[in-house]
Amino acid sequence: MADTAMARIPRDKLPEEFQAAWDALNKLTDEPTFVEVFAQAPDVLRFVMNDFYVKLFFGGNVDQRYKQLVRLKLSLVHGCRTCNKQNVPGALEAGITQVQIDAMDDYNNGPFSDTDKAVLRFADQMVLTNMEGDMGEQLYAALSTHFSDAEICELGTVMAVIAGMAKLSFILHLVERESYCPFAVDAA
């Protein structure tokens, strides 16, 4: 369970508009801390839930498969156990196979299309552990074969928000971490 110092609003005290999000997160991850803490800043939680997830992540112009693919890639690299508990089912629902999920570490040699590989290469540039991330001509050429510049911007924005929210969730102790999480808390 997440061990945050921040105050939580229990489900029965949440505004009705956030109870469904609590239920969904609890069902998928058994860890609704994010909603419990962010409900204290309702406009921020609405932004994450409605403006980001509803309008951009589940809406927008880029096919859901690619958004689910990068979301899972980021959570696997970042070692967010809570995220992985919801992102694996999301990826499977979007048509990504378990074989592909299992091959994410070596996607260049895995059962992925050229489009998938370009998207995963883009995700590799966006992960928080890559301080040297860069689009580069080859990556841009690979992406622009399959996506417009507007779609590349959309996919990049999705990853930027997800990565930023992951980092915030780690530092506020709102999520559980995998044993390999590169953002592990050192005992001081």
N, CA, C and O atoms as a DFTB+ gen file, in Angstrom:
752 C
 N C O
     1  1       0.834      -1.182       0.000
     2  2       0.000       0.000       0.000
     3  2       0.879       1.247       0.000
     4  3       1.936       1.276       0.631
     5  1       0.434       2.265      -0.708
     6  2       1.162       3.526      -0.760
     7  2       1.224       4.138       0.637
     8  3       0.262       4.075       1.403
     9  1       2.363       4.725       0.947
    10  2       2.598       5.259       2.282
    11  2       2.848       6.760       2.195
    12  3       3.963       7.226       2.430
    13  1       1.818       7.502       1.860
    14  2       1.959       8.946       1.715
    15  2       1.732       9.655       3.040
    16  3       0.959       9.199       3.882
    17  1       2.411      10.766       3.209
    18  2       2.194      11.610       4.382
    19  2       1.011      12.548       4.159
    20  3       0.545      13.202       5.093
    21  1       0.535      12.609       2.936
    22  2      -0.541      13.539       2.600
    23  2      -1.884      13.020       3.103
    24  3      -2.105      11.815       3.221
    25  1      -2.764      13.959       3.394
    26  2      -4.100      13.594       3.862
    27  2      -4.886      12.943       2.728
    28  3      -4.730      13.289       1.557
    29  1      -5.727      11.997       3.107
    30  2      -6.576      11.300       2.143
    31  2      -8.034      11.596       2.465
    32  3      -8.411      11.791       3.620
    33  1      -8.833      11.624       1.420
    34  2     -10.278      11.723       1.606
    35  2     -10.837      10.333       1.344
    36  3     -10.753       9.844       0.218
    37  1     -11.412       9.679       2.364
    38  2     -11.940       8.327       2.147
    39  2     -13.099       8.345       1.148
    40  3     -13.735       9.377       0.936
    41  1     -13.356       7.207       0.551
    42  2     -14.360       7.121      -0.504
    43  2     -15.706       7.698      -0.081
    44  3     -16.337       8.433      -0.841
    45  1     -16.143       7.368       1.128
    46  2     -17.471       7.826       1.557
    47  2     -17.543       9.341       1.775
    48  3     -18.635       9.892       1.916
    49  1     -16.404      10.010       1.804
    50  2     -16.370      11.470       1.953
    51  2     -16.036      12.176       0.632
    52  3     -16.061      13.405       0.560
    53  1     -15.727      11.402      -0.402
    54  2     -15.405      11.990      -1.708
    55  2     -16.643      12.617      -2.334
    56  3     -17.751      12.115      -2.147
    57  1     -16.467      13.713      -3.077
    58  2     -17.592      14.201      -3.878
    59  2     -18.043      13.090      -4.833
    60  3     -17.228      12.294      -5.300
    61  1     -19.310      13.048      -5.109
    62  2     -19.877      11.985      -5.945
    63  2     -19.157      11.863      -7.290
    64  3     -18.988      10.756      -7.802
    65  1     -18.733      12.987      -7.861
    66  2     -18.086      12.954      -9.173
    67  2     -16.774      12.170      -9.172
    68  3     -16.320      11.745     -10.235
    69  1     -16.152      11.968      -8.007
    70  2     -14.878      11.252      -7.933
    71  2     -15.024       9.810      -7.454
    72  3     -14.057       9.049      -7.494
    73  1     -16.202       9.428      -7.009
    74  2     -16.379       8.084      -6.468
    75  2     -16.195       6.999      -7.526
    76  3     -15.641       5.942      -7.224
    77  1     -16.643       7.231      -8.751
    78  2     -16.466       6.233      -9.814
    79  2     -14.987       6.047     -10.138
    80  3     -14.550       4.929     -10.415
    81  1     -14.212       7.129     -10.107
    82  2     -12.767       7.021     -10.346
    83  2     -12.109       6.225      -9.224
    84  3     -11.237       5.394      -9.476
    85  1     -12.524       6.480      -7.989
    86  2     -12.006       5.719      -6.852
    87  2     -12.325       4.239      -7.041
    88  3     -11.456       3.385      -6.867
    89  1     -13.581       3.936      -7.401
    90  2     -14.004       2.540      -7.590
    91  2     -13.184       1.853      -8.677
    92  3     -12.732       0.722      -8.499
    93  1     -12.995       2.539      -9.800
    94  2     -12.249       1.944     -10.917
    95  2     -10.796       1.699     -10.530
    96  3     -10.252       0.628     -10.801
    97  1     -10.168       2.682      -9.901
    98  2      -8.768       2.537      -9.506
    99  2      -8.611       1.459      -8.444
   100  3      -7.663       0.675      -8.489
   101  1      -9.524       1.416      -7.499
   102  2      -9.468       0.398      -6.452
   103  2      -9.659      -1.001      -7.032
   104  3      -8.984      -1.943      -6.617
   105  1     -10.572      -1.138      -7.985
   106  2     -10.828      -2.443      -8.601
   107  2      -9.604      -2.942      -9.372
   108  3      -9.249      -4.117      -9.286
   109  1      -8.963      -2.046     -10.123
   110  2      -7.814      -2.441     -10.939
   111  2      -6.538      -2.629     -10.131
   112  3      -5.760      -3.544     -10.402
   113  1      -6.319      -1.765      -9.135
   114  2      -5.014      -1.726      -8.476
   115  2      -5.048      -1.992      -6.979
   116  3      -4.004      -2.234      -6.373
   117  1      -6.227      -1.952      -6.376
   118  2      -6.365      -2.035      -4.924
   119  2      -5.584      -0.898      -4.248
   120  3      -5.140      -1.027      -3.107
   121  1      -5.428       0.211      -4.972
   122  2      -4.635       1.332      -4.479
   123  2      -5.221       2.656      -4.985
   124  3      -4.715       3.213      -5.959
   125  1      -6.289       3.174      -4.335
   126  2      -6.935       4.404      -4.799
   127  2      -6.351       5.686      -4.200
   128  3      -7.008       6.726      -4.210
   129  1      -5.131       5.620      -3.684
   130  2      -4.541       6.758      -2.983
   131  2      -4.500       8.018      -3.845
   132  3      -4.740       9.118      -3.346
   133  1      -4.198       7.866      -5.137
   134  2      -4.120       9.032      -6.019
   135  2      -5.411       9.847      -5.961
   136  3      -5.368      11.066      -5.793
   137  1      -6.547       9.186      -6.097
   138  2      -7.838       9.884      -6.066
   139  2      -8.087      10.461      -4.680
   140  3      -8.560      11.591      -4.559
   141  1      -7.775       9.705      -3.636
   142  2      -8.016      10.172      -2.266
   143  2      -7.227      11.442      -1.949
   144  3      -7.734      12.332      -1.267
   145  1      -5.998      11.530      -2.438
   146  2      -5.168      12.707      -2.182
   147  2      -5.544      13.857      -3.111
   148  3      -5.716      14.989      -2.659
   149  1      -5.672      13.577      -4.391
   150  2      -5.940      14.647      -5.355
   151  2      -7.356      15.202      -5.258
   152  3      -7.628      16.276      -5.795
   153  1      -8.253      14.507      -4.597
   154  2      -9.605      15.045      -4.404
   155  2      -9.574      16.311      -3.552
   156  3     -10.530      17.086      -3.558
   157  1      -8.485      16.525      -2.822
   158  2      -8.325      17.767      -2.060
   159  2      -8.121      18.964      -2.981
   160  3      -8.347      20.108      -2.587
   161  1      -7.695      18.690      -4.203
   162  2      -7.523      19.726      -5.231
   163  2      -8.451      19.347      -6.385
   164  3      -7.984      18.880      -7.424
   165  1      -9.755      19.542      -6.214
   166  2     -10.716      19.017      -7.186
   167  2     -10.504      19.496      -8.614
   168  3     -10.743      18.736      -9.553
   169  1     -10.061      20.734      -8.802
   170  2      -9.822      21.207     -10.170
   171  2      -8.664      20.460     -10.820
   172  3      -8.689      20.191     -12.021
   173  1      -7.662      20.129     -10.035
   174  2      -6.522      19.374     -10.563
   175  2      -6.958      17.953     -10.905
   176  3      -6.608      17.430     -11.963
   177  1      -7.716      17.333     -10.015
   178  2      -8.195      15.974     -10.286
   179  2      -9.113      15.960     -11.507
   180  3      -9.060      15.031     -12.313
   181  1      -9.950      16.981     -11.646
   182  2     -10.803      17.078     -12.846
   183  2      -9.951      17.209     -14.103
   184  3     -10.259      16.605     -15.131
   185  1      -8.881      17.999     -14.024
   186  2      -7.980      18.135     -15.173
   187  2      -7.417      16.769     -15.569
   188  3      -7.455      16.390     -16.739
   189  1      -6.898      16.040     -14.587
   190  2      -6.308      14.727     -14.878
   191  2      -7.361      13.783     -15.441
   192  3      -7.130      13.128     -16.458
   193  1      -8.508      13.711     -14.790
   194  2      -9.546      12.757     -15.199
   195  2     -10.228      13.154     -16.502
   196  3     -10.394      12.321     -17.393
   197  1     -10.620      14.406     -16.621
   198  2     -11.451      14.831     -17.754
   199  2     -10.640      15.394     -18.913
   200  3     -10.753      14.922     -20.044
   201  1      -9.829      16.397     -18.630
   202  2      -9.092      17.036     -19.719
   203  2      -8.005      16.129     -20.265
   204  3      -7.834      16.021     -21.480
   205  1      -7.268      15.476     -19.372
   206  2      -6.218      14.602     -19.882
   207  2      -6.776      13.254     -20.318
   208  3      -6.715      12.913     -21.499
   209  1      -7.324      12.478     -19.373
   210  2      -7.713      11.109     -19.731
   211  2      -8.892      11.046     -20.694
   212  3      -8.805      10.368     -21.718
   213  1      -9.982      11.727     -20.397
   214  2     -11.163      11.616     -21.267
   215  2     -10.907      12.265     -22.624
   216  3     -11.115      11.638     -23.663
   217  1     -10.455      13.523     -22.618
   218  2     -10.335      14.258     -23.879
   219  2      -9.110      13.872     -24.697
   220  3      -9.210      13.742     -25.917
   221  1      -7.957      13.683     -24.059
   222  2      -6.730      13.444     -24.822
   223  2      -6.357      11.969     -24.891
   224  3      -6.163      11.428     -25.979
   225  1      -6.256      11.316     -23.735
   226  2      -5.792       9.925     -23.754
   227  2      -6.811       8.999     -24.420
   228  3      -6.464       8.260     -25.341
   229  1      -8.055       9.032     -23.964
   230  2      -9.077       8.170     -24.564
   231  2      -9.747       8.828     -25.766
   232  3     -10.471       8.166     -26.510
   233  1      -9.514      10.115     -25.960
   234  2     -10.009      10.838     -27.130
   235  2      -8.835      11.134     -28.046
   236  3      -7.959      10.292     -28.242
   237  1      -8.823      12.323     -28.598
   238  2      -7.717      12.713     -29.459
   239  2      -7.751      11.997     -30.800
   240  3      -8.737      11.350     -31.152
   241  1      -6.659      12.124     -31.540
   242  2      -6.595      11.592     -32.901
   243  2      -5.718      10.358     -33.056
   244  3      -5.840       9.639     -34.047
   245  1      -4.841      10.100     -32.101
   246  2      -3.949       8.942     -32.186
   247  2      -4.701       7.704     -31.712
   248  3      -5.390       7.734     -30.692
   249  1      -4.561       6.628     -32.454
   250  2      -5.228       5.367     -32.122
   251  2      -4.901       4.948     -30.690
   252  3      -3.760       5.052     -30.240
   253  1      -5.917       4.479     -29.996
   254  2      -5.803       4.062     -28.598
   255  2      -4.697       3.028     -28.387
   256  3      -4.029       3.046     -27.353
   257  1      -4.500       2.145     -29.333
   258  2      -3.457       1.120     -29.208
   259  2      -2.094       1.751     -28.904
   260  3      -1.364       1.276     -28.034
   261  1      -1.762       2.817     -29.623
   262  2      -0.437       3.420     -29.460
   263  2      -0.322       4.175     -28.142
   264  3       0.752       4.210     -27.541
   265  1      -1.397       4.770     -27.695
   266  2      -1.370       5.441     -26.394
   267  2      -1.228       4.417     -25.272
   268  3      -0.487       4.636     -24.313
   269  1      -1.935       3.307     -25.393
   270  2      -1.811       2.247     -24.382
   271  2      -0.405       1.644     -24.412
   272  3       0.159       1.317     -23.367
   273  1       0.150       1.501     -25.601
   274  2       1.490       0.927     -25.744
   275  2       2.531       1.795     -25.041
   276  3       3.367       1.278     -24.299
   277  1       2.486       3.113     -25.267
   278  2       3.475       3.981     -24.624
   279  2       3.214       4.117     -23.130
   280  3       4.159       4.211     -22.346
   281  1       1.956       4.129     -22.728
   282  2       1.660       4.219     -21.293
   283  2       2.242       3.015     -20.566
   284  3       2.848       3.153     -19.504
   285  1       2.053       1.835     -21.146
   286  2       2.602       0.635     -20.516
   287  2       4.124       0.648     -20.541
   288  3       4.757       0.297     -19.545
   289  1       4.719       1.043     -21.653
   290  2       6.187       1.102     -21.740
   291  2       6.738       2.014     -20.647
   292  3       7.695       1.657     -19.960
   293  1       6.136       3.183     -20.490
   294  2       6.611       4.113     -19.465
   295  2       6.471       3.521     -18.067
   296  3       7.401       3.612     -17.265
   297  1       5.338       2.924     -17.766
   298  2       5.146       2.396     -16.406
   299  2       6.047       1.202     -16.132
   300  3       6.487       1.006     -15.000
   301  1       6.326       0.402     -17.158
   302  2       7.244      -0.723     -16.970
   303  2       8.659      -0.225     -16.709
   304  3       9.326      -0.714     -15.797
   305  1       9.127       0.739     -17.495
   306  2      10.477       1.280     -17.301
   307  2      10.579       2.009     -15.967
   308  3      11.577       1.874     -15.259
   309  1       9.563       2.770     -15.624
   310  2       9.597       3.545     -14.383
   311  2       9.391       2.683     -13.139
   312  3       9.692       3.118     -12.028
   313  1       8.884       1.475     -13.315
   314  2       8.706       0.580     -12.178
   315  2       7.558       0.963     -11.271
   316  3       7.652       0.827     -10.051
   317  1       6.478       1.439     -11.856
   318  2       5.295       1.806     -11.073
   319  2       4.344       0.608     -11.008
   320  3       3.611       0.338     -11.960
   321  1       4.361      -0.100      -9.892
   322  2       3.516      -1.286      -9.733
   323  2       2.030      -0.935      -9.833
   324  3       1.268      -1.631     -10.504
   325  1       1.626       0.139      -9.168
   326  2       0.223       0.547      -9.234
   327  2      -0.170       0.837     -10.677
   328  3      -1.242       0.430     -11.124
   329  1       0.684       1.533     -11.400
   330  2       0.413       1.845     -12.816
   331  2       0.327       0.570     -13.644
   332  3      -0.585       0.415     -14.457
   333  1       1.271      -0.340     -13.442
   334  2       1.283      -1.579     -14.222
   335  2       0.007      -2.390     -14.012
   336  3      -0.481      -3.041     -14.936
   337  1      -0.529      -2.348     -12.793
   338  2      -1.761      -3.100     -12.507
   339  2      -2.937      -2.612     -13.348
   340  3      -3.848      -3.388     -13.639
   341  1      -2.931      -1.350     -13.738
   342  2      -4.014      -0.850     -14.593
   343  2      -3.606      -0.780     -16.058
   344  3      -4.459      -0.870     -16.941
   345  1      -2.313      -0.621     -16.330
   346  2      -1.876      -0.449     -17.712
   347  2      -1.801      -1.752     -18.488
   348  3      -2.007      -1.748     -19.702
   349  1      -1.513      -2.866     -17.827
   350  2      -1.526      -4.157     -18.530
   351  2      -2.936      -4.470     -19.030
   352  3      -3.094      -4.777     -20.211
   353  1      -3.973      -4.405     -18.178
   354  2      -5.325      -4.643     -18.707
   355  2      -5.716      -3.654     -19.806
   356  3      -6.375      -4.035     -20.773
   357  1      -5.319      -2.395     -19.667
   358  2      -5.623      -1.402     -20.696
   359  2      -4.975      -1.744     -22.021
   360  3      -5.588      -1.594     -23.078
   361  1      -3.732      -2.203     -21.964
   362  2      -3.022      -2.594     -23.186
   363  2      -3.680      -3.809     -23.826
   364  3      -3.857      -3.858     -25.044
   365  1      -4.037      -4.781     -23.011
   366  2      -4.700      -5.980     -23.544
   367  2      -6.028      -5.617     -24.207
   368  3      -6.353      -6.136     -25.275
   369  1      -6.790      -4.733     -23.578
   370  2      -8.067      -4.297     -24.160
   371  2      -7.870      -3.576     -25.486
   372  3      -8.744      -3.619     -26.352
   373  1      -6.732      -2.915     -25.652
   374  2      -6.447      -2.165     -26.880
   375  2      -5.877      -3.056     -27.981
   376  3      -5.561      -2.571     -29.067
   377  1      -5.743      -4.359     -27.708
   378  2      -5.281      -5.283     -28.738
   379  2      -3.816      -5.650     -28.667
   380  3      -3.315      -6.363     -29.536
   381  1      -3.126      -5.178     -27.655
   382  2      -1.733      -5.576     -27.456
   383  2      -1.766      -6.937     -26.780
   384  3      -2.494      -7.127     -25.806
   385  1      -0.993      -7.879     -27.281
   386  2      -1.046      -9.247     -26.761
   387  2      -0.115      -9.416     -25.562
   388  3       0.799      -8.619     -25.349
   389  1      -0.366     -10.462     -24.792
   390  2       0.515     -10.765     -23.670
   391  2       1.921     -11.084     -24.165
   392  3       2.902     -10.746     -23.502
   393  1       2.028     -11.725     -25.314
   394  2       3.347     -12.019     -25.904
   395  2       4.089     -10.707     -26.177
   396  3       5.289     -10.606     -25.922
   397  1       3.380      -9.712     -26.691
   398  2       4.009      -8.414     -26.939
   399  2       4.394      -7.730     -25.629
   400  3       5.472      -7.143     -25.529
   401  1       3.535      -7.803     -24.644
   402  2       3.858      -7.210     -23.342
   403  2       5.124      -7.848     -22.782
   404  3       5.999      -7.158     -22.259
   405  1       5.210      -9.162     -22.896
   406  2       6.381      -9.874     -22.386
   407  2       7.650      -9.545     -23.166
   408  3       8.753      -9.740     -22.655
   409  1       7.508      -9.050     -24.397
   410  2       8.660      -8.742     -25.255
   411  2       9.035      -7.258     -25.237
   412  3       9.889      -6.834     -26.016
   413  1       8.423      -6.475     -24.377
   414  2       8.653      -5.024     -24.382
   415  2      10.113      -4.644     -24.153
   416  3      10.579      -3.653     -24.717
   417  1      10.839      -5.398     -23.348
   418  2      12.240      -5.061     -23.088
   419  2      13.105      -5.176     -24.334
   420  3      14.114      -4.481     -24.454
   421  1      12.722      -6.042     -25.259
   422  2      13.490      -6.247     -26.493
   423  2      12.560      -6.101     -27.691
   424  3      12.491      -6.980     -28.550
   425  1      11.850      -4.985     -27.738
   426  2      10.812      -4.805     -28.761
   427  2      11.356      -4.808     -30.184
   428  3      10.635      -5.166     -31.116
   429  1      12.624      -4.413     -30.369
   430  2      13.184      -4.423     -31.728
   431  2      13.223      -5.823     -32.316
   432  3      13.144      -5.987     -33.534
   433  1      13.343      -6.826     -31.472
   434  2      13.366      -8.219     -31.931
   435  2      12.070      -8.946     -31.602
   436  3      11.977     -10.159     -31.784
   437  1      11.074      -8.217     -31.122
   438  2       9.819      -8.827     -30.703
   439  2       8.749      -8.770     -31.778
   440  3       8.986      -8.287     -32.886
   441  1       7.573      -9.267     -31.440
   442  2       6.468      -9.367     -32.401
   443  2       5.696      -8.053     -32.554
   444  3       4.496      -7.986     -32.288
   445  1       6.403      -7.026     -32.982
   446  2       5.803      -5.705     -33.120
   447  2       5.879      -5.230     -34.562
   448  3       6.825      -5.545     -35.285
   449  1       4.875      -4.470     -34.970
   450  2       4.877      -3.864     -36.305
   451  2       5.907      -2.732     -36.350
   452  3       6.417      -2.307     -35.314
   453  1       6.204      -2.256     -37.543
   454  2       7.107      -1.111     -37.677
   455  2       6.549       0.116     -36.957
   456  3       7.302       0.894     -36.371
   457  1       5.235       0.284     -37.003
   458  2       4.603       1.411     -36.306
   459  2       4.793       1.270     -34.803
   460  3       5.168       2.231     -34.130
   461  1       4.537       0.079     -34.273
   462  2       4.736      -0.167     -32.840
   463  2       6.177       0.139     -32.439
   464  3       6.419       0.790     -31.422
   465  1       7.126      -0.329     -33.236
   466  2       8.546      -0.127     -32.911
   467  2       8.905       1.352     -32.914
   468  3       9.663       1.804     -32.055
   469  1       8.377       2.107     -33.862
   470  2       8.646       3.549     -33.892
   471  2       8.076       4.220     -32.646
   472  3       8.727       5.072     -32.041
   473  1       6.870       3.838     -32.269
   474  2       6.224       4.405     -31.084
   475  2       7.015       4.038     -29.825
   476  3       7.198       4.879     -28.946
   477  1       7.476       2.810     -29.733
   478  2       8.254       2.384     -28.569
   479  2       9.618       3.072     -28.531
   480  3      10.125       3.371     -27.450
   481  1      10.210       3.324     -29.682
   482  2      11.466       4.090     -29.722
   483  2      11.227       5.517     -29.218
   484  3      12.058       6.081     -28.505
   485  1      10.083       6.091     -29.597
   486  2       9.709       7.419     -29.103
   487  2       9.566       7.375     -27.579
   488  3      10.051       8.267     -26.883
   489  1       8.912       6.353     -27.071
   490  2       8.751       6.201     -25.620
   491  2      10.103       6.085     -24.929
   492  3      10.291       6.630     -23.841
   493  1      11.047       5.381     -25.549
   494  2      12.390       5.274     -24.966
   495  2      13.044       6.645     -24.803
   496  3      13.841       6.854     -23.887
   497  1      12.708       7.567     -25.686
   498  2      13.267       8.916     -25.582
   499  2      12.576       9.732     -24.490
   500  3      13.146      10.692     -23.971
   501  1      11.368       9.352     -24.150
   502  2      10.559      10.107     -23.186
   503  2      10.667       9.597     -21.748
   504  3      10.256      10.299     -20.824
   505  1      11.203       8.406     -21.537
   506  2      11.249       7.872     -20.171
   507  2      12.061       8.796     -19.270
   508  3      13.013       9.435     -19.717
   509  1      11.681       8.858     -18.022
   510  2      12.333       9.749     -17.069
   511  2      13.796       9.402     -16.841
   512  3      14.574      10.263     -16.431
   513  1      14.177       8.180     -17.094
   514  2      15.555       7.754     -16.874
   515  2      16.472       8.123     -18.034
   516  3      17.683       7.930     -17.937
   517  1      15.926       8.648     -19.128
   518  2      16.726       9.014     -20.296
   519  2      16.945      10.525     -20.309
   520  3      16.119      11.279     -20.824
   521  1      18.047      10.948     -19.748
   522  2      18.361      12.377     -19.690
   523  2      18.839      12.912     -21.036
   524  3      18.935      14.126     -21.220
   525  1      19.134      12.031     -21.964
   526  2      19.648      12.429     -23.276
   527  2      18.586      12.297     -24.360
   528  3      18.916      12.372     -25.544
   529  1      17.318      12.102     -23.990
   530  2      16.260      11.867     -24.964
   531  2      16.253      12.885     -26.093
   532  3      16.435      14.083     -25.876
   533  1      16.037      12.380     -27.310
   534  2      16.072      13.244     -28.486
   535  2      15.267      12.600     -29.604
   536  3      15.321      11.385     -29.794
   537  1      14.526      13.407     -30.337
   538  2      13.757      12.884     -31.466
   539  2      14.698      12.365     -32.548
   540  3      14.539      11.224     -32.984
   541  1      15.638      13.127     -32.983
   542  2      16.578      12.706     -34.016
   543  2      15.899      12.473     -35.362
   544  3      14.701      12.195     -35.429
   545  1      16.673      12.588     -36.416
   546  2      16.142      12.457     -37.777
   547  2      15.591      11.068     -38.068
   548  3      14.535      10.941     -38.686
   549  1      16.290      10.030     -37.632
   550  2      15.838       8.664     -37.923
   551  2      14.521       8.353     -37.222
   552  3      13.621       7.765     -37.820
   553  1      14.409       8.742     -35.966
   554  2      13.167       8.492     -35.241
   555  2      12.025       9.304     -35.848
   556  3      10.916       8.796     -36.013
   557  1      12.297      10.562     -36.179
   558  2      11.252      11.377     -36.804
   559  2      10.805      10.756     -38.130
   560  3       9.610      10.712     -38.423
   561  1      11.746      10.283     -38.916
   562  2      11.397       9.655     -40.199
   563  2      10.535       8.421     -39.971
   564  3       9.558       8.198     -40.685
   565  1      10.901       7.616     -38.969
   566  2      10.122       6.398     -38.682
   567  2       8.713       6.755     -38.212
   568  3       7.742       6.127     -38.633
   569  1       8.598       7.748     -37.355
   570  2       7.280       8.157     -36.858
   571  2       6.447       8.819     -37.949
   572  3       5.252       8.548     -38.071
   573  1       7.070       9.683     -38.738
   574  2       6.305      10.442     -39.734
   575  2       5.832       9.574     -40.892
   576  3       5.004      10.009     -41.692
   577  1       6.343       8.366     -40.991
   578  2       5.818       7.406     -41.965
   579  2       4.401       6.984     -41.578
   580  3       3.596       6.637     -42.442
   581  1       4.104       7.014     -40.296
   582  2       2.832       6.507     -39.777
   583  2       1.945       7.580     -39.145
   584  3       0.737       7.385     -39.011
   585  1       2.538       8.714     -38.756
   586  2       1.808       9.739     -38.016
   587  2       2.075      11.126     -38.597
   588  3       3.164      11.400     -39.102
   589  1       1.073      11.993     -38.520
   590  2       1.267      13.403     -38.880
   591  2       2.048      14.087     -37.754
   592  3       2.178      13.539     -36.660
   593  1       2.561      15.273     -38.029
   594  2       3.246      16.025     -36.973
   595  2       2.304      16.295     -35.800
   596  3       2.721      16.244     -34.642
   597  1       1.041      16.582     -36.098
   598  2       0.064      16.817     -35.025
   599  2      -0.091      15.570     -34.159
   600  3      -0.179      15.674     -32.936
   601  1      -0.125      14.402     -34.777
   602  2      -0.258      13.152     -34.011
   603  2       1.003      12.858     -33.207
   604  3       0.921      12.328     -32.099
   605  1       2.167      13.195     -33.753
   606  2       3.420      13.025     -33.001
   607  2       3.399      13.932     -31.771
   608  3       3.805      13.522     -30.684
   609  1       2.924      15.162     -31.948
   610  2       2.797      16.082     -30.803
   611  2       1.823      15.529     -29.769
   612  3       2.080      15.598     -28.567
   613  1       0.704      14.980     -30.238
   614  2      -0.287      14.414     -29.319
   615  2       0.307      13.248     -28.536
   616  3       0.159      13.178     -27.316
   617  1       0.969      12.345     -29.224
   618  2       1.568      11.184     -28.564
   619  2       2.648      11.627     -27.576
   620  3       2.747      11.082     -26.477
   621  1       3.453      12.612     -27.965
   622  2       4.475      13.139     -27.064
   623  2       3.879      13.799     -25.837
   624  3       4.403      13.647     -24.733
   625  1       2.790      14.529     -26.017
   626  2       2.122      15.175     -24.886
   627  2       1.536      14.142     -23.940
   628  3       1.626      14.293     -22.721
   629  1       0.939      13.096     -24.488
   630  2       0.422      12.007     -23.652
   631  2       1.545      11.448     -22.786
   632  3       1.370      11.258     -21.582
   633  1       2.698      11.186     -23.400
   634  2       3.815      10.624     -22.631
   635  2       4.359      11.620     -21.616
   636  3       4.723      11.232     -20.506
   637  1       4.420      12.898     -21.981
   638  2       4.934      13.909     -21.056
   639  2       4.060      14.010     -19.809
   640  3       4.572      14.083     -18.692
   641  1       2.754      14.014     -20.000
   642  2       1.847      14.095     -18.853
   643  2       1.943      12.825     -18.013
   644  3       2.012      12.898     -16.786
   645  1       1.947      11.667     -18.661
   646  2       2.028      10.408     -17.915
   647  2       3.335      10.330     -17.129
   648  3       3.330       9.955     -15.957
   649  1       4.447      10.680     -17.761
   650  2       5.742      10.620     -17.074
   651  2       5.782      11.614     -15.913
   652  3       6.267      11.289     -14.829
   653  1       5.277      12.808     -16.142
   654  2       5.255      13.804     -15.070
   655  2       4.375      13.388     -13.904
   656  3       4.740      13.577     -12.743
   657  1       3.217      12.821     -14.215
   658  2       2.323      12.349     -13.152
   659  2       2.947      11.166     -12.411
   660  3       2.759      11.019     -11.203
   661  1       3.684      10.330     -13.130
   662  2       4.370       9.211     -12.468
   663  2       5.401       9.745     -11.480
   664  3       5.472       9.287     -10.340
   665  1       6.193      10.707     -11.920
   666  2       7.211      11.280     -11.040
   667  2       6.564      11.909      -9.807
   668  3       7.027      11.701      -8.686
   669  1       5.499      12.676     -10.016
   670  2       4.785      13.280      -8.895
   671  2       4.224      12.206      -7.968
   672  3       4.303      12.334      -6.747
   673  1       3.665      11.162      -8.539
   674  2       3.111      10.066      -7.730
   675  2       4.193       9.366      -6.922
   676  3       3.952       8.951      -5.788
   677  1       5.390       9.231      -7.502
   678  2       6.501       8.625      -6.764
   679  2       6.928       9.514      -5.600
   680  3       7.069       9.034      -4.475
   681  1       7.134      10.804      -5.859
   682  2       7.672      11.647      -4.790
   683  2       6.654      11.912      -3.687
   684  3       7.030      12.180      -2.546
   685  1       5.364      11.840      -4.022
   686  2       4.325      12.002      -2.998
   687  2       3.937      10.672      -2.353
   688  3       3.099      10.638      -1.452
   689  1       4.540       9.588      -2.810
   690  2       4.267       8.241      -2.287
   691  2       2.802       7.855      -2.461
   692  3       2.161       7.369      -1.529
   693  1       2.281       8.077      -3.668
   694  2       0.884       7.761      -3.964
   695  2       0.724       6.406      -4.627
   696  3      -0.396       5.916      -4.770
   697  1       1.830       5.794      -5.035
   698  2       1.788       4.526      -5.771
   699  2       2.783       3.544      -5.182
   700  3       3.741       3.919      -4.506
   701  1       2.527       2.282      -5.459
   702  2       3.482       1.238      -5.089
   703  2       4.531       1.130      -6.189
   704  3       4.238       1.356      -7.364
   705  1       5.742       0.787      -5.804
   706  2       6.848       0.665      -6.750
   707  2       7.214      -0.799      -6.939
   708  3       7.115      -1.609      -6.017
   709  1       7.639      -1.120      -8.158
   710  2       8.195      -2.448      -8.415
   711  2       9.569      -2.525      -7.747
   712  3      10.171      -1.494      -7.449
   713  1      10.063      -3.736      -7.511
   714  2      11.367      -3.899      -6.858
   715  2      12.496      -3.265      -7.667
   716  3      13.518      -2.874      -7.101
   717  1      12.323      -3.160      -8.969
   718  2      13.362      -2.608      -9.843
   719  2      13.183      -1.108     -10.116
   720  3      13.917      -0.538     -10.923
   721  1      12.239      -0.483      -9.467
   722  2      11.942       0.932      -9.724
   723  2      13.204       1.780      -9.559
   724  3      13.834       1.748      -8.502
   725  1      13.578       2.540     -10.597
   726  2      14.783       3.363     -10.481
   727  2      14.599       4.567      -9.564
   728  3      15.561       5.282      -9.279
   729  1      13.387       4.795      -9.104
   730  2      13.097       5.921      -8.229
   731  2      12.832       5.443      -6.809
   732  3      12.034       6.038      -6.085
   733  1      13.497       4.378      -6.421
   734  2      13.318       3.818      -5.082
   735  2      13.762       4.837      -4.043
   736  3      14.693       5.614      -4.257
   737  1      13.079       4.811      -2.930
   738  2      13.398       5.727      -1.842
   739  2      14.543       5.132      -1.043
   740  3      14.467       3.997      -0.573
   741  1      15.609       5.918      -0.894
   742  2      16.731       5.472      -0.068
   743  2      16.387       5.697       1.396
   744  3      15.825       6.726       1.770
   745  1      16.734       4.723       2.208
   746  2      16.536       4.890       3.653
   747  2      17.577       5.882       4.155
   748  3      18.779       5.654       4.014
   749  1      17.120       6.965       4.732
   750  2      18.061       8.006       5.187
   751  2      18.284       7.904       6.674
   752  3      19.041       8.692       7.240
